Amino acid sequence: MDRTEKQQNIEDLNQIFSGNTGVFLFGFSGIDVPDITRLRQEIHKGGSQYRVVKNRLAKRAAEDTAVAQLAEYFSGPTAIAFTSDDVVGLAKAVKKFSEDHSGFEFKAGVLNETALNADEVKQLADMPSREELLSKLVFLMQAPVRQFAAALQSPLRNMASCLAQIAEKKDK
């Protein structure tokens, strides 16, 4: 890789580090190319991306970004996954992959300019997904309306029940 390619790589990584809400670092060893390809595809489905980085270039690219907090983790084989959309979905996809591949491990991450250690990234992966949270929110927003409708129908049901009982007594 010549000097201009390195500079371009640093600029690309700098844009990634500064332009995404979630950036996670991973260590990997002993994982074959087909498995990594499947991981890339799974990550890409969620609108995120995965890239293997050169540590020295990544450290230089991270200098003026929140990822600079993670400089100590740029050692050994390092990959990054990043997203500006669904951080929890990305963390879930990578956690699922890491459970099946012992050579793949969380190193650290940055979420909205806050550094996370490996355990915090795993906790993030255990959170409900965006879709689950939205469906819960919709359910909770509908609950008061349903209760109000039921309360309005209750007197009508009671009155209908009373009229039915009166009609039964008159028939006897």
C-alpha positions, 0 to 999 in steps of 0.5 A: 500500500503506497502513501496515497492509498494509506492517506485515502484509507485514513480519510475514509476511516475518519469519515466512518468514525465521525459519521456513525453513531455506533462503532464497535471493535472486534478481535478475530482469529481462526475464522475462515473467509466464508464465515466472515462473508456470512457475518458481513451479509448479516450486518449489511442486512441491518444497514450496517457495515463491517471492515477489517482495519490496519491498527496504525491507520485506524489510530491515526484516523480516530484522532479527532473523533470519539473513537480516539477513546478506544486507541488502546484496543487497536492491537492484534487483528482488528475489525470494526462494525459501524452504523448510523441507524440501528446500533442494537441490531448491529450489536445483536448480529455480532453477538450471535456470530461471536457465540458461534465462533470462539475466535471472534470477540468484542473489544470495545465500542463507541455509542453517541461519543460514549466509550463502551467496554466489551461487557457494555457492548454485550449488554447493548446486544441484549436490549430489545430491538428497535422494532420491539421497542416501537411495537411496545410503544404503540401497544402502550399508547393504545392501552388508555384508548382501549380502557376508555372504550371499554369503560364507555361500553361497560354501562351499556353492557350492564344495562343490556344485562339488566334488561335481559334479566327483566325480560326473563323474569317477565317471561316466567 
